[in-house]
Amino acid sequence: MSELVTGDAVVLGLRPARLPSRALAAAIDLSVTFTVFILISIVLGIASASLDEAAVAAVGVASFLLVLIGGPVAVETLSHGRSLGKLACGLRVVRDDGGPIRFRHALVRGAMGLAEILMTFGAVASIASLVSARGRRLGDVFAGTLVVRERVTASGRSMAVPPPPPWLVGRFSQLDLSAVPDELWLAIRQYLTRMQQLDPGVGRSIAERLAGELVSRTGTTAPQGVPAAAFLAAVVHERQARDARRVFGPGRVEGPGLFVPAAGGGPTLPAGSAGAPAPGGRLDAAGAAGGGGSPSAGFAPPG
């Protein structure tokens, strides 16, 4: 099991999907895609009967690229990594840090899929998946993605990313996070989940190094007197709030994995989360509804 942190700042035990389940999902997706392609080709063939050969060839190539490449890319982007085949097999495509994929990830996967799946009848993708420790094909390697079984909560030994102290919530709402790479997010989140287990001196050194890298990527210095760990937690909280709003619309994040819609009603977890608590509850470190520790444990106000 691969322990990752999602873009919703929930620590999850993600199980990488292996070749048999991925092959079945790919077979379902390809069957649907080729069916759609054949139907569109028939319609275009009838509609372009009066065109010359060059125009017919151009229409054929365009329809091939649009349906066999553009279609899967659009589906994975809009469904956040769950195509029809993956939905049927309980799989999902996520970023290396466990967060939802975006258009660029789906585009790279789709472009590489043309070569390693369609042109080689899946031979290259199968070999790459068998060789990879996490079952990734070449498209996943270049896109920085991973196909996992539908996400499940980690065991009790895992801890959720602690929320920032109240005096820092919303302070970084204008921060530009577009230049922060996924690898840095993963390092920050893994540090935050384990900072209580580290030697204070070592933990402080790691936090300062990560905060320095984050500052260099965002171009904005950390507030004077704010501990590095608290700064990291506040920025991660801001990013998870943006991810949640992007997927579920306006609202706010009140705790690890707890998203409250703006329209009112009880708190809800991001769609697809296992162990969603009843309205008014929260998700603790083990993924069960109930209480938890201090929301700002490990952080102290400046001064």
N, C-alpha and C positions, 0 to 999 in steps of 0.2 A: 504494500500500500504506500502510495506517495503522499506525504503530508504537505499540503499547500494551503495558501490563504486566498480566498476569493476576492474579487473586486468589491464585494459587499463587506469586506473585513471580517468574514467568518472563517475560522480555521476548520478545514475539512480534511478528512482522509479520502483522497481521490484515488480511485482504482483505475489505472490506465487500462483502456480497452485492448484486448488482444486480437490477433488476426482472425479467428473464426467469427467473432461478433462483428468486427469491422467489415469483413468480407460479406457477411449477410446484409449488413446495412448498405454497403456499396452496391450489392446486387439489386436491392429494392430500389435504391435511388436511380441506378442506371436503367432499370426496367421502366420506371416512370418517365425518365428523361427521354429515352429512345422512343417510347410510345408517343410522347408529345412531339418529338422531332419528326416522326413519321407522319403524324396527322398534319403538322404544319407544312411539311414538304409536299404532301398531296394537295393541300389547299393552294400553296404557292405555285405548284406545277400547273394546276388548272388556270390560275390567275395569270401566269406568265407564258401561256401557250403562244401568244402572239409576239413575244419578244425574240430577239436573235440569240444565238448560242452564247455569246459573251455576257449578255445581260442575265441569261438564265444561270450561267456559272457563277456570276457575282452574287445573285440572289441566293444560290445554294450555299456558297461559302458564308455569306452573312447569316443565314438561318442556322448553319452549323455552329458558328461561334456564339451566336445569340442564345441558342437553346442549350447546347452542350457545355458551354463555359459560362455564359452570362446567367443562365438560369440557376445553376447550383450556387454561384457566387451570391446572387440576390437572395436566394432562400436562406443560406447560412447567415448572411448579414442580418436580414430582417428577423430571423428566428433565434438569433444569438447562438448559433452553433448547433441547432437541432433541425436537421433535414427530416424528410418523411421516413427514410430508412433508419436514421439514428433515433428518431422518436419511437419507432416500432421496436427497436432493439435496446432501448433505454440508454442511449449514448448521447454525448454532447461534446462539441469542440470548445475548448477553453484556451486562454492564453497560458503561457508557461507559468505565470504567477497565479493561475486559477481564475482570473477575471474573464468577463465576456469578450468575445472576439469582436473586431470591427471590420469595416469594409476591406482595409488593406490586408488583413489576415486571410479573409475569405478569398480575395483576389489572388494572392500568392498560392494558396492551396489549390484553387481552381486551375490556374495556369500550369502549375506543376502536375496536376492531375491529368492534364491532356497528354503529357509525355509519359508519366509513369503508370497510368491506368489505361487510358484509351489506346495509345499507340503500342503499348507492350502487353495489352490484355491483362494488366494487373500484375505481371511478373515482377517488375522492378519494385512496385509498391509492396508486394508480398515479401520479397527478400529483405527490403529495408525494414519492414515491420518486424520480421523475425530476428534480424540482427540487433535492432534497437532494444535497449533495456526497458524502455517505456512504450514499446510498440509503435513508434512513430515512423511514418513514411517520410520521403524526402520533402514533400510539400509542408509537412508539420515542422521539419527541421528549419527550412528556410523562412517559414512564416512565424516561427516562435510559438507554435500551438501544440496542443496535446488533446487526443481524443480519450475521454474518460467515461466510465460508467456513471449513470446518473448520480449526482453528488450525494454523499451520505455524511452524517456528522462523524467527527473523529471520536476516538475512544476517550474515556475520562481523563487520560493523562494529557490531552491537548487543551490548550487554553485559548480563549478568544482574545483578539487584540483589545487591550483596555481602551476605553473611550478617553478623550482628553479631559483635563479639568475644565469645569464650567467657565472659568474666566478666559479660556482660549477658544471656546466653541464659536464658530462663525468669524473668527478674526482673520482667516485667510481666504475669505470668499472671493476675493479678486485676484488670487494668486494664479499665475499661468503655469499649469502643470503639463502642458503638451510636450515639453522637451524631456520629461522624466522617463527613462526607459523602464520597461517591465522588470528587468533584472534588479534595478535599484528598489522598485516597489517591493519585490519579493524579499530582498535582503532586509529592508526596513521592517516589514511585517513579521518576518521570522525573528528579528531581534526583539520586537515589542512583545511577542508571545513568550519569550524566554528570558526577558531581562531580570525577572525576579529570581531566576536560577543562577545568574552570573555573579561572579565576584564584583562588588561595587566598583572597584577601580577599573576592572576590565570592561564592565558594562558601560561605564561613563566614557571610556576611550572609544568603544565601538559606536556609541550614540553620537559622540562629537564628530567622528569620521563620517558617519552616514549623514548627519546634519550638514556637514561641510559639502558633501557631494550633492545633496538636495539643493542647497543654496546656490551652488555653481550652476545647476541645471535650470533653476527658476529665475536666477538673477536678482533675487530679493533676499536680503539678510534676515536672519532670525531676530525677533524682538529682543532688546537688551534685557538681560536678567532672566530670560525664560530658559529653563533647563533643556538640554538637547533632546532628551527622551520625550518631554512634554511637547516640544515643537514637532517632533516626528509624529507623535500620536495625533496632534491637531491637524496636521497636513493629511495624514491618512484618513482621518474622519471626514475632512473636506472632500477628498476624492471619492470616498464611498458614498457620500451624500450626492455628489454629482452623478455617479454611476447609477444610483437608485432613481434619481429624478429622470435620467435619460431613459431608463427602462420602464418605470412605473408612473412617470408624470410628477407634477409638483407634490412636495411633501417634505418631510424632515426625517433624519435619522436620530434616534434617541438612545441607541446602545448598540452593542455588537450584533449586527445582522437584523436590527429592529427598525423597520421603516414605517412611518406613520403618514398615510395619504393626507393631502391637504383638504380633501372633501369631507373629512371627519370619519367617525367610526373608530373601531378598535385598532390597535397597532397590528401590523401584519408583517410577516417575513417576506423577503423577495421570493417571487414565484419559483417553485422547484426546490425550495429548501426542505430538508427532511426535519421532522419533529417540530413543525410550526406550532407555537403555543396558542392557546385560546386568547381572544381579545383581552387586553389588560395584562397579559403575561409577558415573559421575555425568554429568550433563549440563553441558557447558561452554557458553561464551557463544554459540558458533555452533550449539549444539544437537547436538553430536556427543559420543559417549562418549569419555571421556578425562580427562586431568588438567586443572588450572586454576591460577590464580594463588593468592596467599595468601588464605585465607578471611576474614581480617580486614584486608585491605589498606585503608589510608586511615584506620584507627582506632587510637587509642592509649589505653592504660589511664589512668585518672585519677591525678593526683599524680605 
